[in-house]
Amino acid sequence: MKLSIQEILRNDSTRIESALGLESATARIEVQMLLQYVLGVARSYLLAHPEQELDEMQAADYQALLVRRLSGEPIAYLTGVREFYGLEFKVTPAALIPRPDTELLVEQALQCITQIHAHRILDLGTGSGAIALSIAHTRPDIEVTAVDASQDALEVARENSQLLNTGNARLLLSDWFAGLQGEHFDLIVSNPPYIASDDTHLTQGDLRFEPRSALASGADGLDDIRHIIGQAKLHLNPGGHLFFEHGHDQAAQVRSLLQLGGFAEVDSWCDLSGIERVSGGVMQ
């Protein structure tokens, strides 16, 4: 039996809401996203044509995606795209899915770039390139270097750079600073792994499908942040800044690590929920 867009939205929103524990509005948006992907249309089209029925091939494609979503697979991996900082990024299971919380790191970086007249920016562990390319797209007058230890993730970032036409972004294969000997930057940003290796959240929700190497970092989740702080001063120009995204309860620990690492003007910044999500400091 053929179903209309309206019927699919009504029936499958309830299924997703029940299966994944989402709010009803979020579940409905997810069904709309799957329909948009299968039909190749904008959301406005769905609203304007609620009576349209899916043909046999469209229905089969949609059902296949729905089954995968009901099993918990992230919708960004199903559609292959995710919006971040007003831009559309290609995403694959090779890299983390860009999240709204990380936009705070981009905002802090852009403010810093203006304040200190930064010209050379480094993004460590770039993944899909969301942070680096958002900065490069907003500020085409600066040079952004983005590194990642995963060749597969870097290929995703390269494709996104081409799609966004960010000619001022340089993408390099490097395990943190390993491939950057002798290079210095005015600002270093990173959204590194910061989840404890035994955290139960790694086996729940979207995290089950994302690369573990980009999520977990030692017993307390701070191993990579310690490493970056220890090496960053070798690659920062005088007065250069270092900013991290970190976990919702890690701000005090990260500030302490920055201070112990010799950074000054150490501070943390809150996301829209009032959670300290980004911390950073200035090289003395």
C-alpha positions as CSV (number, residue, x, y, z in Angstrom):
1,M,0.0,0.0,0.0
2,K,1.4,3.4,-1.0
3,L,1.7,6.0,1.7
4,S,1.6,9.8,1.4
5,I,4.2,12.2,2.8
6,Q,1.6,13.2,5.4
7,E,1.0,9.6,6.5
8,I,4.7,8.8,6.7
9,L,5.4,11.8,8.8
10,R,2.6,10.9,11.2
11,N,3.4,7.2,11.5
12,D,7.2,7.1,11.5
13,S,7.7,10.2,13.7
14,T,5.9,8.1,16.4
15,R,8.1,5.1,15.7
16,I,11.4,7.0,15.9
17,E,10.2,8.9,19.0
18,S,9.4,5.6,20.7
19,A,12.5,3.6,19.5
20,L,15.1,6.3,20.2
21,G,13.5,8.3,23.1
22,L,13.5,11.5,21.1
23,E,11.2,14.4,21.6
24,S,8.2,14.4,19.2
25,A,9.4,17.5,17.3
26,T,12.9,16.1,16.9
27,A,11.5,12.8,15.6
28,R,9.4,14.6,13.1
29,I,12.3,16.6,11.8
30,E,14.3,13.4,11.4
31,V,11.5,11.8,9.2
32,Q,11.4,15.0,7.2
33,M,15.2,14.8,6.7
34,L,15.0,11.2,5.4
35,L,12.2,12.1,3.1
36,Q,14.1,15.2,1.8
37,Y,17.1,13.0,1.1
38,V,15.1,10.2,-0.7
39,L,13.0,12.6,-2.7
40,G,15.7,15.2,-3.3
41,V,13.6,18.1,-2.2
42,A,13.6,20.9,0.3
43,R,11.6,20.8,3.5
44,S,9.2,23.4,2.0
45,Y,8.3,20.9,-0.7
46,L,7.1,18.4,1.9
47,L,5.0,21.0,3.6
48,A,3.5,22.0,0.2
49,H,2.7,18.5,-1.0
50,P,1.6,16.4,2.0
51,E,-0.7,14.3,-0.2
52,Q,2.1,13.1,-2.5
53,E,2.7,9.3,-2.4
54,L,6.1,7.8,-2.7
55,D,6.7,5.6,-5.7
56,E,7.9,2.0,-5.3
57,M,11.6,2.8,-5.5
58,Q,11.3,5.8,-3.3
59,A,9.4,3.9,-0.7
60,A,12.0,1.1,-0.7
61,D,14.9,3.5,-0.3
62,Y,13.1,5.4,2.5
63,Q,12.2,2.1,4.3
64,A,15.8,1.0,4.2
65,L,17.0,4.2,5.8
66,L,14.2,4.2,8.4
67,V,15.2,0.7,9.5
68,R,18.8,1.9,10.0
69,R,17.7,4.9,11.9
70,L,15.4,2.9,14.2
71,S,18.5,0.7,15.0
72,G,20.2,3.9,16.2
73,E,22.5,4.7,13.3
74,P,23.0,8.5,13.2
75,I,20.9,10.4,10.7
76,A,23.9,12.4,9.5
77,Y,25.6,9.1,8.4
78,L,22.3,8.1,6.6
79,T,22.0,11.3,4.7
80,G,25.7,12.0,4.5
81,V,25.5,15.7,5.4
82,R,25.3,17.9,8.5
83,E,24.9,21.6,8.8
84,F,27.5,23.4,11.0
85,Y,28.0,27.1,11.5
86,G,25.6,27.8,8.6
87,L,27.5,25.6,6.2
88,E,26.7,22.1,4.9
89,F,29.4,19.5,5.5
90,K,29.7,16.0,4.1
91,V,30.1,13.4,6.9
92,T,31.0,9.7,6.9
93,P,31.7,7.2,9.7
94,A,35.4,8.1,9.2
95,A,34.9,11.3,11.3
96,L,32.8,12.7,14.1
97,I,29.5,14.3,13.3
98,P,29.8,18.0,13.8
99,R,27.6,19.2,16.7
100,P,26.1,22.6,17.6
101,D,28.1,22.8,20.8
102,T,31.3,23.0,18.8
103,E,30.2,26.2,17.1
104,L,31.3,28.0,20.4
105,L,34.9,27.0,19.6
106,V,34.6,28.6,16.2
107,E,33.1,31.7,17.6
108,Q,35.8,32.1,20.2
109,A,38.5,31.5,17.5
110,L,37.0,34.1,15.2
111,Q,36.9,36.7,18.0
112,C,40.5,35.9,18.9
113,I,41.6,36.2,15.3
114,T,40.2,39.7,15.2
115,Q,41.5,40.8,18.6
116,I,45.1,39.7,18.1
117,H,45.2,40.1,14.3
118,A,46.1,36.4,13.9
119,H,47.1,35.2,10.4
120,R,48.2,31.6,10.9
121,I,45.6,29.2,12.5
122,L,46.0,25.5,13.3
123,D,43.2,23.0,13.9
124,L,44.3,19.8,15.5
125,G,42.3,16.6,14.8
126,T,40.1,18.3,12.2
127,G,37.9,15.2,11.3
128,S,35.4,16.4,8.7
129,G,37.0,19.9,8.7
130,A,34.0,21.6,10.3
131,I,36.0,23.8,12.7
132,A,38.9,24.7,10.3
133,L,36.8,25.2,7.2
134,S,34.2,27.3,9.1
135,I,37.0,29.6,10.2
136,A,38.6,29.6,6.7
137,H,35.3,30.3,5.0
138,T,34.5,33.2,7.3
139,R,38.0,34.7,7.1
140,P,39.4,34.1,3.6
141,D,42.2,36.5,4.4
142,I,44.0,34.1,6.9
143,E,45.8,30.8,6.5
144,V,44.3,27.8,8.2
145,T,46.2,24.5,8.6
146,A,44.2,21.5,9.6
147,V,45.7,18.1,10.6
148,D,44.4,14.7,11.4
149,A,46.0,11.3,12.0
150,S,43.3,9.5,10.0
151,Q,43.7,9.5,6.2
152,D,40.0,8.6,5.8
153,A,38.9,11.5,7.9
154,L,41.3,13.8,6.0
155,E,39.7,12.8,2.7
156,V,36.3,13.9,4.0
157,A,37.8,17.2,5.1
158,R,39.4,17.6,1.6
159,E,36.1,17.1,-0.1
160,N,34.4,19.6,2.2
161,S,37.2,22.1,1.5
162,Q,36.6,21.7,-2.3
163,L,32.8,22.0,-1.8
164,L,33.2,25.2,0.3
165,N,36.0,26.6,-2.0
166,T,38.3,27.3,1.0
167,G,41.5,27.8,-0.9
168,N,43.1,29.3,2.3
169,A,42.9,25.9,4.1
170,R,45.8,23.5,4.1
171,L,45.1,19.9,5.1
172,L,47.8,17.6,6.4
173,L,48.1,14.1,7.6
174,S,49.7,14.4,11.0
175,D,49.4,12.8,14.5
176,W,48.9,16.0,16.4
177,F,52.1,18.1,15.9
178,A,54.2,15.3,14.5
179,G,54.1,16.6,10.9
180,L,54.6,20.3,11.9
181,Q,58.2,20.5,12.9
182,G,59.4,24.1,12.9
183,E,56.0,25.6,12.2
184,H,54.4,28.3,14.4
185,F,50.9,29.7,14.6
186,D,49.1,32.6,16.2
187,L,46.1,30.4,17.3
188,I,45.7,26.7,17.9
189,V,42.2,25.2,18.3
190,S,41.1,21.6,18.9
191,N,38.1,19.5,19.6
192,P,40.2,16.5,20.7
193,P,39.0,13.2,22.2
194,Y,37.9,13.9,25.8
195,I,35.7,11.0,26.9
196,A,37.0,8.5,29.5
197,S,37.8,5.2,27.9
198,D,35.4,3.3,30.2
199,D,32.5,5.8,29.9
200,T,29.2,4.0,29.3
201,H,28.1,6.7,26.9
202,L,30.5,5.3,24.3
203,T,28.1,2.3,23.9
204,Q,25.0,4.5,23.6
205,G,23.3,6.6,21.0
206,D,25.2,8.1,18.1
207,L,28.6,7.5,19.8
208,R,28.2,3.7,19.1
209,F,28.7,4.5,15.4
210,E,31.4,7.2,15.5
211,P,35.2,6.4,15.5
212,R,36.4,5.5,19.0
213,S,39.8,7.1,18.3
214,A,38.1,10.5,18.0
215,L,36.1,10.1,21.2
216,A,38.1,8.4,24.0
217,S,41.3,9.6,25.6
218,G,42.6,7.6,28.6
219,A,41.2,6.9,32.0
220,D,40.0,10.4,32.6
221,G,39.5,11.5,29.0
222,L,42.3,14.1,29.2
223,D,45.3,12.3,27.8
224,D,45.2,14.1,24.4
225,I,44.5,17.5,26.0
226,R,47.6,17.0,28.2
227,H,49.7,16.0,25.2
228,I,48.5,19.1,23.2
229,I,49.2,21.5,26.0
230,G,52.7,20.0,26.5
231,Q,53.5,20.5,22.8
232,A,51.6,23.6,21.9
233,K,54.1,26.1,23.2
234,L,56.7,24.7,20.7
235,H,54.3,25.8,17.9
236,L,52.8,29.1,19.2
237,N,54.1,32.5,18.3
238,P,54.6,34.8,21.3
239,G,51.2,35.9,22.6
240,G,49.6,33.0,20.7
241,H,46.3,31.5,22.0
242,L,45.2,27.9,22.5
243,F,41.5,26.9,22.7
244,F,39.9,23.5,23.4
245,E,36.5,22.1,23.4
246,H,36.1,19.6,26.3
247,G,33.5,17.7,28.3
248,H,30.7,19.4,30.3
249,D,32.4,18.7,33.6
250,Q,36.1,19.1,32.6
251,A,36.5,22.9,32.5
252,A,38.2,23.2,35.9
253,Q,40.6,20.4,35.1
254,V,41.5,21.8,31.7
255,R,42.1,25.3,33.2
256,S,44.4,23.7,35.8
257,L,46.3,21.8,33.0
258,L,46.7,25.0,31.0
259,Q,48.0,26.9,34.1
260,L,50.5,24.1,34.9
261,G,51.6,24.2,31.3
262,G,52.6,27.8,31.6
263,F,49.6,29.5,29.9
264,A,48.3,32.9,31.2
265,E,44.9,34.5,31.0
266,V,43.3,31.1,31.3
267,D,39.5,31.1,31.1
268,S,36.5,29.1,30.1
269,W,33.4,30.0,28.0
270,C,29.8,28.8,28.2
271,D,27.6,27.4,25.5
272,L,24.0,28.4,25.0
273,S,23.0,26.0,27.9
274,G,25.3,27.8,30.3
275,I,27.8,24.9,30.3
276,E,31.5,25.6,30.3
277,R,32.4,24.0,27.0
278,V,35.6,25.8,25.7
279,S,38.7,26.7,27.7
280,G,41.9,28.4,26.6
281,G,44.9,30.5,27.5
282,V,47.7,32.6,26.1
283,M,51.3,31.6,25.7
284,Q,53.5,33.7,28.0
